[in-house]
């Protein structure tokens, strides 16, 4: 199954439409493959854990 930019299991559909990740609050477009998968798993498991998104300026 390919990883998509928007979460299939987002708890807040409005945020998903706006492009904001519910796990880390970063824009989905800024996620790389690893952080997308990590955040999707965080959302699906209703987990509270740190962010693995790439560093930003």
Backbone bond lengths (Angstrom), bond angles and torsions (degrees), N, CA, C in turn:
res aa  C-N    CA-C-N  psi(-1)  N-CA   C-N-CA  omega(-1)  CA-C   N-CA-C  phi
1 X - - - 1.448 - - 1.526 108.83 -
2 X 1.323 119.06 125.02 1.462 121.34 -179.52 1.526 111.49 -72.44
3 X 1.304 115.57 151.04 1.459 121.05 177.29 1.517 107.90 -86.52
4 X 1.316 115.75 132.49 1.455 120.72 -179.51 1.514 109.70 -103.87
5 X 1.310 116.43 168.87 1.456 120.36 -179.83 1.511 112.55 -77.52
6 X 1.328 118.05 -24.89 1.450 120.12 179.66 1.519 109.64 -110.85
7 X 1.316 116.83 144.23 1.460 120.17 -176.36 1.516 112.28 -73.60
8 X 1.311 116.33 135.85 1.457 120.68 177.26 1.519 111.13 -77.09
9 X 1.325 116.72 -16.43 1.459 121.10 -175.30 1.522 112.49 -116.98
10 X 1.311 118.78 23.99 1.466 121.02 -178.29 1.521 110.75 -58.28
11 X 1.314 116.51 136.21 1.455 120.67 178.69 1.518 111.46 -80.14
12 X 1.309 117.80 -23.99 1.447 122.25 179.17 1.528 108.51 -119.23
13 X 1.318 116.31 98.33 1.469 120.77 -176.18 1.521 112.07 -62.58
14 X 1.340 118.46 -31.88 1.465 120.07 178.41 1.513 110.83 -62.86
15 X 1.312 118.42 -42.55 1.463 121.50 178.66 1.522 110.49 -65.42
16 X 1.327 117.42 -38.39 1.462 121.01 179.09 1.528 110.24 -62.37
17 X 1.330 116.24 -40.08 1.463 120.27 178.64 1.525 109.86 -65.13
18 X 1.323 117.18 -38.96 1.456 121.61 179.86 1.518 111.98 -73.59
19 X 1.333 117.81 -14.80 1.444 120.98 177.32 1.515 115.20 92.30
20 X 1.340 117.55 19.26 1.453 121.37 -179.65 1.516 110.29 -103.77
21 X 1.315 116.24 130.68 1.463 121.82 177.75 1.523 110.24 -72.23
22 X 1.317 116.73 132.03 1.457 121.27 179.74 1.529 112.78 -78.95
23 X 1.317 117.54 -13.85 1.460 120.72 179.87 1.526 111.75 -85.00
24 X 1.328 117.04 -39.49 1.468 119.45 -173.45 1.530 113.35 -128.11
25 X 1.322 117.46 -6.99 1.472 124.47 179.34 1.527 114.23 69.63
26 X 1.329 118.23 11.77 1.465 121.09 173.27 1.524 108.98 -86.09
27 X 1.321 118.11 156.82 1.467 119.97 175.30 1.531 110.15 -63.93
28 X 1.334 117.22 140.64 1.470 120.12 179.21 1.519 111.51 -59.51
29 X 1.323 117.51 -32.13 1.462 120.57 -178.41 1.531 112.84 -65.53
30 X 1.337 117.35 -19.28 1.462 120.06 179.93 1.529 113.04 -88.90
31 X 1.333 117.63 -6.17 1.460 122.22 179.81 1.531 111.16 -77.63
32 X 1.324 115.79 138.55 1.455 119.34 169.53 1.532 107.60 -90.54
33 X 1.311 118.54 -176.25 1.461 121.89 -176.35 1.533 111.26 -60.31
34 X 1.327 116.99 -43.41 1.468 120.27 -177.86 1.520 110.94 -67.36
35 X 1.328 117.83 -47.23 1.463 119.10 -178.31 1.523 111.76 -68.10
36 X 1.331 118.55 -32.32 1.467 120.64 175.73 1.524 110.38 -61.97
37 X 1.316 115.88 -48.32 1.466 120.23 -179.71 1.534 111.17 -63.92
38 X 1.317 116.81 -42.88 1.464 122.83 179.85 1.530 110.09 -61.39
39 X 1.322 116.98 -48.51 1.463 120.70 -178.73 1.527 111.76 -67.12
40 X 1.322 117.88 -37.95 1.468 120.31 176.71 1.530 110.20 -62.04
41 X 1.321 117.31 -41.42 1.467 120.98 178.17 1.523 110.85 -67.44
42 X 1.316 117.06 -36.96 1.462 121.51 177.67 1.520 110.34 -62.52
43 X 1.317 116.79 -44.46 1.467 121.68 179.00 1.526 110.41 -66.14
44 X 1.313 117.32 -48.19 1.463 121.83 -177.56 1.528 111.83 -61.82
45 X 1.316 117.30 -36.60 1.456 121.47 -179.06 1.508 113.94 -91.69
46 X 1.332 117.59 2.02 1.465 122.59 -177.49 1.526 110.57 50.31
47 X 1.335 115.24 46.40 1.455 121.75 -176.89 1.526 111.09 -94.58
48 X 1.313 115.31 156.59 1.457 122.23 171.76 1.514 106.29 -116.14
49 X 1.320 116.74 112.27 1.448 120.76 179.86 1.516 109.95 -156.19
50 X 1.318 116.73 168.51 1.461 122.39 -175.87 1.521 113.23 -67.17
51 X 1.303 114.13 173.20 1.456 122.72 -177.63 1.529 110.09 -94.19
52 X 1.337 117.20 143.77 1.458 121.96 174.95 1.531 111.00 -118.86
53 X 1.313 116.30 14.94 1.464 120.44 -179.11 1.526 110.22 -63.69
54 X 1.331 116.19 150.99 1.469 119.69 177.62 1.533 111.12 -57.95
55 X 1.308 116.81 148.32 1.463 121.53 179.58 1.519 110.29 -62.03
56 X 1.306 114.91 147.29 1.467 121.82 179.82 1.518 109.83 -117.94
57 X 1.318 115.05 158.64 1.472 121.25 174.24 1.497 110.08 -81.19
